[in-house]
């Protein structure tokens, strides 16, 4: 099987995915894609845009990259492409006793704790208005409804298999 990968993807940051692809006989060909990071040459009506973390999707949906991200969603919608945003994340401790569990669904995003909310200096919280998980979840639901994209979550170790599942419909 052949998988197309966008040339704007940085090779060194996707070793787990590339390892999965190689182990499963999936040939990766790099080319500039219209939207997203991965698609199949035989069916480019579905594209996967991979995100390395919830913090990255926060920046795309509620931060400085919003306009660029929105334009990509609009481009996909206008071209009749189903854009699936695959957000990699895994359980990690923010600080002793405060843990972000692995988010597996958009609904679970509401329980995500923004690490910026736990940064203090001299006893004062530095970012009291940092976006909370519930706010990010609502913004993602709005993006899905408005642009027809879909947010999917997995661990970095699962990302290669998840990309193939999303593109082929096979588990």
C-alpha positions in Angstrom: 0.0 0.0 0.0 1.1 3.6 -0.7 0.6 6.5 1.7 1.1 10.1 0.7 2.7 12.3 3.3 2.9 16.1 3.0 6.3 17.5 2.4 5.8 20.1 5.1 5.9 17.3 7.7 9.2 17.3 9.5 10.7 13.8 9.0 12.5 13.5 12.4 9.4 14.3 14.4 7.4 11.3 13.1 9.6 8.3 13.8 6.9 6.3 15.5 4.6 6.6 12.6 7.3 5.9 10.0 8.3 2.8 12.0 4.7 1.5 12.0 4.4 2.2 8.2 7.7 0.4 7.5 6.8 -2.6 9.7 3.4 -3.0 7.8 4.7 -2.7 4.3 3.3 0.8 3.7 5.4 2.8 1.3 5.4 6.5 2.2 5.7 9.0 -0.7 6.3 12.6 0.1 4.4 15.2 -1.9 2.7 18.5 -1.3 -0.9 17.8 -0.2 -3.8 20.3 -0.7 -4.8 19.9 3.0 -3.6 17.7 5.9 -0.6 15.5 6.4 -1.6 12.1 5.1 -3.9 10.7 2.4 -4.1 7.7 0.0 -3.3 8.2 -3.7 -6.4 6.1 -4.5 -8.8 8.2 -2.4 -7.8 11.8 -1.6 -11.3 12.7 -0.4 -10.2 11.9 3.2 -7.1 13.5 4.7 -5.5 13.2 8.2 -3.9 16.3 9.7 -1.7 15.0 12.6 -1.1 17.1 15.7 1.7 16.3 18.2 -0.2 17.4 21.3 -3.3 19.0 22.8 -1.2 22.2 23.2 -0.7 22.2 19.4 -4.4 21.9 18.7 -5.1 24.5 21.3 -2.9 26.9 19.4 -4.7 26.0 16.1 -8.2 26.3 17.4 -8.0 29.0 20.1 -4.6 30.6 19.6 -2.3 32.4 17.2 -2.6 29.8 14.4 -6.4 29.9 14.3 -6.8 31.9 11.1 -4.4 29.6 9.2 -6.1 26.5 10.6 -9.6 27.8 9.8 -8.5 28.5 6.2 -7.2 24.9 5.9 -10.6 23.6 7.2 -12.4 25.8 4.7 -10.2 24.7 1.9 -11.0 21.0 2.7 -14.7 21.7 3.0 -14.8 23.6 -0.3 -12.9 20.8 -2.1 -15.2 18.1 -0.6 -12.4 16.6 1.5 -13.1 15.1 4.9 -10.4 16.5 7.1 -9.6 14.4 10.2 -7.5 16.1 12.8 -5.6 13.4 14.7 -4.4 14.7 18.1 -1.6 12.7 19.7 -1.4 12.8 23.5 -0.7 10.6 26.5 -1.0 10.6 30.2 1.5 12.9 31.9 2.1 14.6 35.2 1.8 18.4 35.1 3.1 18.7 38.6 3.0 16.4 41.6 -0.5 15.2 42.1 -1.9 16.8 39.0 -2.1 14.5 36.0 -3.5 14.8 32.5 -4.9 11.4 31.5 -4.8 10.3 27.9 -7.7 12.0 26.0 -9.5 9.4 23.8 -12.4 11.5 22.6 -13.5 15.1 22.1 -15.8 14.7 25.1 -12.9 13.7 27.3 -11.1 16.9 26.3 -13.2 18.8 28.8 -11.2 17.2 31.6 -7.8 18.3 30.1 -5.9 20.6 32.4 -3.9 23.4 30.6 -0.4 23.3 32.1 -0.2 27.1 31.9 -2.8 27.3 34.7 -0.3 25.7 37.0 2.5 28.2 36.5 3.1 30.4 39.5 5.7 33.0 40.3 6.0 34.5 43.7 2.8 32.8 44.7 0.9 34.5 41.8 -0.7 32.5 39.0 0.9 33.8 35.8 -1.8 32.7 33.3 -5.1 32.7 35.1 -7.0 33.1 31.8 -5.3 30.2 30.0 -7.8 28.2 27.9 -9.4 25.3 29.8 -10.2 21.9 28.4 -13.9 22.5 28.4 -13.5 25.7 26.4 -11.2 23.9 23.9 -13.7 21.1 23.6 -16.6 23.5 22.7 -14.4 25.3 20.2 -13.5 21.9 18.5 -17.2 21.0 18.4 -17.9 24.3 16.7 -15.2 23.7 14.1 -16.6 20.2 13.4 -20.1 21.6 12.9 -19.1 24.6 10.8 -16.4 23.0 8.6 -17.2 19.3 8.6 -13.8 18.3 10.1 -13.4 15.7 12.8 -11.2 15.6 15.9 -9.8 12.1 16.8 -7.4 11.3 19.6 -4.8 8.6 20.2 -1.4 8.1 21.8 1.8 8.7 19.8 2.4 5.0 19.7 -1.0 4.4 18.1 -0.8 7.1 15.5 0.5 5.1 12.6 -2.2 2.5 12.9 -4.8 5.1 13.6 -3.9 7.1 10.4 -4.3 3.9 8.3 -7.6 3.0 10.0 -9.0 6.5 9.4 -7.9 6.5 5.7 -8.9 2.9 4.9 -11.8 2.4 7.2 -10.2 -0.9 8.4 -9.2 -1.6 11.9 
